[in-house]
Amino acid sequence: MANKHRHKPRPLFAEIRKRAKKAGQMPGTPTYTGDKSTTLPTITVLNYNVDHCELKKGHQLDEVLDTTLVNGITWVNLDGLSDTALVSNLAKRFHLHPLTVEDILNVDQRPKVEEFEGYVFITLKILMAEDNLTPASTKQLSLILGKDFVISFQETNSTIFDAFLSRIQVDPNQRVRQQGSDYLAYRLIDIVVDQYFVVLETLGDQIEILEQRIITNATPKNARTIYRVKQDLLVLRKAIWPMREALGHLMHGEDNLITKFTRVYLRDVYDHTLQAIDALETFRDMLASMLDMYLSSLTNRMNEIMKTLTIITTIFIPITSIASIYGMNFANMPGLQWRYGFTGVMIVMVLIAILMMIYFRKMKWV
C-alpha cells in the first residue's frame, strides 16, 4: 500500500493539471474534474419539520424529489458527481446559476462562500485519513443554502453525515427539527470541522511516534516519513486555512438567509477552525525541529565514526612505525639476533596502545 501512494503526484501539481484540462472552455461549462467512478450517484432527500420527517433514497431524481413535499425543510444530498447531467438537472430544479454548477463539478475549489440571488453557495473540504500508510486526502463538499432547503453535493460516497441523518429521523426533539435551513447548513459544516480534529489526532500520533524514533535511532526511513507527513500537512493546510475566511463571511454577511440565532453557532465553528489551524502550525514547527534533529543526529553519528577511526589510526601509527623499522632488509640491526626480540617488540607495541588509550581517556576523547 505504501508503494501505491509513494508516487502519487503532489496536490498542487494535480490541481494544476486538472485546471489545465478546462482551458478554452466557456465560463459555466459543467465539467467534472474529479476521478471517474462506475458507481451510480445516490440521491437522498429528507423532508422534515417538527411533526413530520420523510426520507427517500434512489438513483433517479424524479423518483426521490417530487412536488408533494410538506411545509418544512428539505435536505437533498447527492453522493457522487460523475453524472454531470444529473447534477445539471438538480441545479435546474432549484434554479442554480451556471457558475455555481461549474464550481460544484470542479472538485479542486478553494473553500469559499458566494452569495447568489435566492441562495448562498458554500464550498469546503472533507478530510480523510484511513491509516498511517495512506496520505491524508480531501473530498469536496458543496452546500447550497436556500430559504427552506439545503443541497449538499459530495464528491464521493461518504458516511460522514449518516449518524446525523439517523438522529434527525429518530428524535423529533432535535434542535435541527425546530430551526430553519440555515441551522441545518451549520450542522453539516460543524460535522465537517469536527472531522478535521479526527484527522489531526491521527497525524499528531504519527508525529509523536516519529519523534521518538528519531531520538532513539534516526534512519533514512525517518526522513522519508517526515517528508510524507509534510505533504499531508500541505493538504490539510489548503483545506483548513481558507475555512476561516469562509466562516467569517457567513458570520458577518448581510444575507438574510442566516439568522442571528445561527450566527452564534457559526462563531463556535469559527473558533474550532482556529484551533485546527493552531494545531497545524504546531505540527509544522515540530516537523521542522524533527528534520533539524534528524540532520544533527546524522552529523553526530558521522563524527562518532570519524573519531573512532581516527583513534584507531592514531594508535596504529607508532605500532606500524616499529613494524616498518624491523621490516627493513638490513643485516646489522639492534635486537635481530636477540632471543626475546620478537616478544619484546610485541610487548612494546601493546604498552604503546595501552598508554595511548589511557591518555585519550584522560583527555576525554573517548
N, C-alpha and C positions, 0 to 999 in steps of 0.2 A: 504493500500500500504506500509505503514511503517513497518508493521509486516512481510510483504513479504520479505523485504530486511534485516531485523534485523539479521536473522540467516544465511545470505549469508557468505560463507567462505572467509577468508582473501585472497587477491590477491596472496600473496606469497605461501600460502598453496595450493590454487587451481592450481597454476603453477607447483608446485612440484608433485601434484597428476597426472596432465596431462603428465608430463615428465616421471613419473614412468611407465605409460602405454606403453611407447615406449622402455622400457628396453629390450635388447636382439635382437632388430631388426637390420637388416643390414643398414649401412650408405646409405642414398639416398632413403630409402623406403618412398614412398608417403603416409603418414598417416595424416589425418585431425584430429587436436586436439581440434577444436572448438565445439560449440554447434550444434547439428544436426538440420537441418531445412527441412521442407517439401516443401518450396518454391523453384521453379526451378531457378537456377542461370541465370542471364541475361548478355548477351554479347552485348556491344556497341562498334561499330567500326566507328571511324571518320577519314576520309582520306581528307587531305586538302593541299593546297598551296595558293599562293597569289590570284590566279584567280579561284580556284575550291575548293568546300567543299561538301562532301557527307557523310551522316550519315546512318548507318544501325544498327538495333537492333533486337535481337532474342534470342532464347534459344539453337540453334544448331550452332556449329562452322562453318560448311560448308556453311550455308545459309547467314552468315554475313561476312565471311572472305574468299575472293576468290583471284584469281591471276590477276584480271583486275584493280587493284589499279593504279591510275595515279601517276606520279612522284610527290613526296611531302612527307609529314609527315603522318604517320599512328599512331593513338592512339587507342589501344584496351583496353577496361575496362571490367573487369569481376566482377559482383556483386554476391557474394556467392561462397564459396569454398567447399561446402559439396559434390559436384560431383568431386571426385578425378580423375576420368577418363577424364573428360572434361579439368581439369587443366593440366593433363599429356599430352593430345593431343595438347593443346595450346602451352605447353612448347616445344614439339617436333617440332611443326611448326616453332618455332623461334630458335631452336637448343639451348635450355637452359640446363645447367648442372643438373644432378640428385640431387646434393646437394642443388641447388637453388630451385628446386621443393619441396624438403623436407622442406626447411626453409619457403617457401610460405605457405605450408599447416600447419606448426607448428605455430599457431597464438599467441604464447607466446614468440616470439622472442624479443630480446632487439633491439632497434633502432640501425642500423648499416649500413655500406656501404662496399660492397665487389666488387672487380674487377675480371671479368672473360674475357676470350678471346671473343671479339666482343661485349661485353655489360657490364654495371655496374648494380649491384643489390643493391637496396636501400630498407630498411625496416624502417617504422616509425609507430607511433600510432595516430589514430584519437580519439580525446577526445569527450565524450558525457556527457551531464548533462541535463536531461529532466525537472526536477523540484527540489524544495527544499527537498522533501522527498526521492527522488531516489539518491542513491550514484553515484558518478562520475564513469564512466566506460570507457574502451578503446576498440577500434577495430583496428585490424592490417590492414595496407596498405602496400603492396609490390609493388615497381616500378622496371621495367626493362627498362633501358635506352640503346637503340641501336643507330646505325648511323642515321637511318631515321625512327625510330619507338619508341614508349613508350607503355609499357604494365602495366596496374595498376590492381592489384588483391586486391579487397576489401573483408573483412571477411563477411560482410552482406550488404544487400541493403542499400545504403546511398544516400542522396540528396546533399551531400556536394559539389559536382562538377557540379550540374545541371545548376546553373546560369552561370558558366564559360563556360560550353559546349554551352549554348544558345548564348552567346556573340561571340564565335568563328564562329558560323554559320551565325549570323545576320550581323556582322560588318567585312567586308574584310580588314579594315584598322587596325584591332587588331595587335599589335606587334607580337603576337604569330604566326600569319599567315605569317609573314615575316622572322621569325627566324627558327632555327633548332630544333631538338628533345630535345636537352639539355635545351632550353628555356622553352619548354612545361613541362619538368620534374620539372624545377624550379618553374613554376607557380603552379603546383599541390602541391609541398612542401610548397609554400608560403600560399596557401589556408588552408592547414592543420595547419600551425603555427598560422595563424590568428584565427582559431577556438579555439586555446589554450586560447586566451585572452577573448573570449566569455565565456568559462567555468570558467576562473579565475575571471571574473567580477561577475558571479553568486555566486561563492564561497566567494568572498570578501563581497558581500551584506549580505550573511548568517553570516559571521563573525562579521560584524558591528552590525547586529540585535542581535546576541548572546551576544556581549559585553554590549550592552545597558540593556539587560535582567539581566545579571549577576550583573551589577552595581545597578540596581533598586531592583531586588528581585531574589537572587540566589536560585535555587531549584535543586533537584537531576536530574530533566529532563535536565537542562542545562549541567550537567556533561556528560550525555549520548550523548547530541548533540556535545559536544566538542570532545569526542572520535570518533564519526562518522565522523566529519569533518577532524580529524587527519587521519582517514582511507582514506578519499578522497585525502588528501594531499599526502599520501603514493603512491596512484595510479598515481596521476599527476606527482609526482617526478620521478617515474620509467619510465614514458613516455617522460618527457621533458629533464631531465638531460642528457641522452645519445645522444640526438639530437645535442648537442654542439660538441661532438666528431665526429659524422657522417657528419655534415655540414663542419667541419674543414677539414675532409678528402676530401670532394667534392671540397672545395676551393683550396686546396693545392696539390691535387693529380696530378699525371703525366699523367693521361689518357687523350688522345686527343679527346675524345667524348665531353668533356665540353670545350667550347670556352672561351677566355678571356673576351668576352662581357658578357657571362652568369655568370662568376665567380664574377663579380662586383655585380650583383643582389643577388647571393648567400651570399655575405658578408652582405647584408642588412637583409636577413632572419636570418643569424647568430646573428646579433645584436638584432633582435626581440626575438630570443630564449633566449639570455642572459637576456633581460628584463623580460621574463616569469619566468626564474629561480630566478631572484631577487624578483619578486612578491611572488614566492613560499616560499622563505626564510623569507620574511616579514610576510607572513601568519603564518608560523610555529612559529616564535617568538611571534606573537600576541596570538596564541593559548596557548603557554606555559605560557605567562603572565596571560591570562584569567583563566587558570587552577589554577595558584597560587592565583589569585584574588578570585576565587570560594572557594578554601580551606580556605583562610583568612576570607572570609565572613562567612563561616560556623563556624569557630573558634570564630569570634566576636559575632555571634548570640548566640552561646553556652555560651560565657562569660556574655552576657547581661542577659540570662536566669538565670544563676547561681547567678549573682549579685542581681537580683530581688528576687530570692528565699532566698538568704542569708539575705537581708534586712528584708523581711517578717518574717523570723525565728528569727532574732535579736530583732525585735520589740515585738514579742510574748513571748520571753524568760522571761522578768520581769513580764508581764501580767500573764503568766502561773504560775510563782512562787507565785504571790499573790493569784491566784485562788487555787493553791495547798495548800497553808498555811491555807486558810479559809475553805478548804475542809476536813481538818483533824477532826477526830471524838473525840474532847475534849469538856468537859462541860464548863470549865472556859477559855475563850479566849477573849481578848480585843475587844470590839465592837460587840460581838454577840447579846447582848441584846439592842444595841443602835437602836433607832427608824429610824435613817437615815444611818444605817450601809451599807446596800446594795448600796444606792445611792452614798455614799461617796467613797466606793471601786471602783465603776464604773467610777466615776469622776477621781479618781487617775489613773486608767488604761488608760483612754483617754488622760490625761495630759502626762503620760509617753510616749504614742505613738506619740503625737504631738511634745514633746520636742526632742525625738529621730529623727524624721523626720527633724526638724529644724537643729539638729546637723549634720545629714547626708548631708543636702544641703550645710551647711557651709563648710563642708569638701569636697564638690563637689563629693560625692559618688553617688548622684542621680541627 
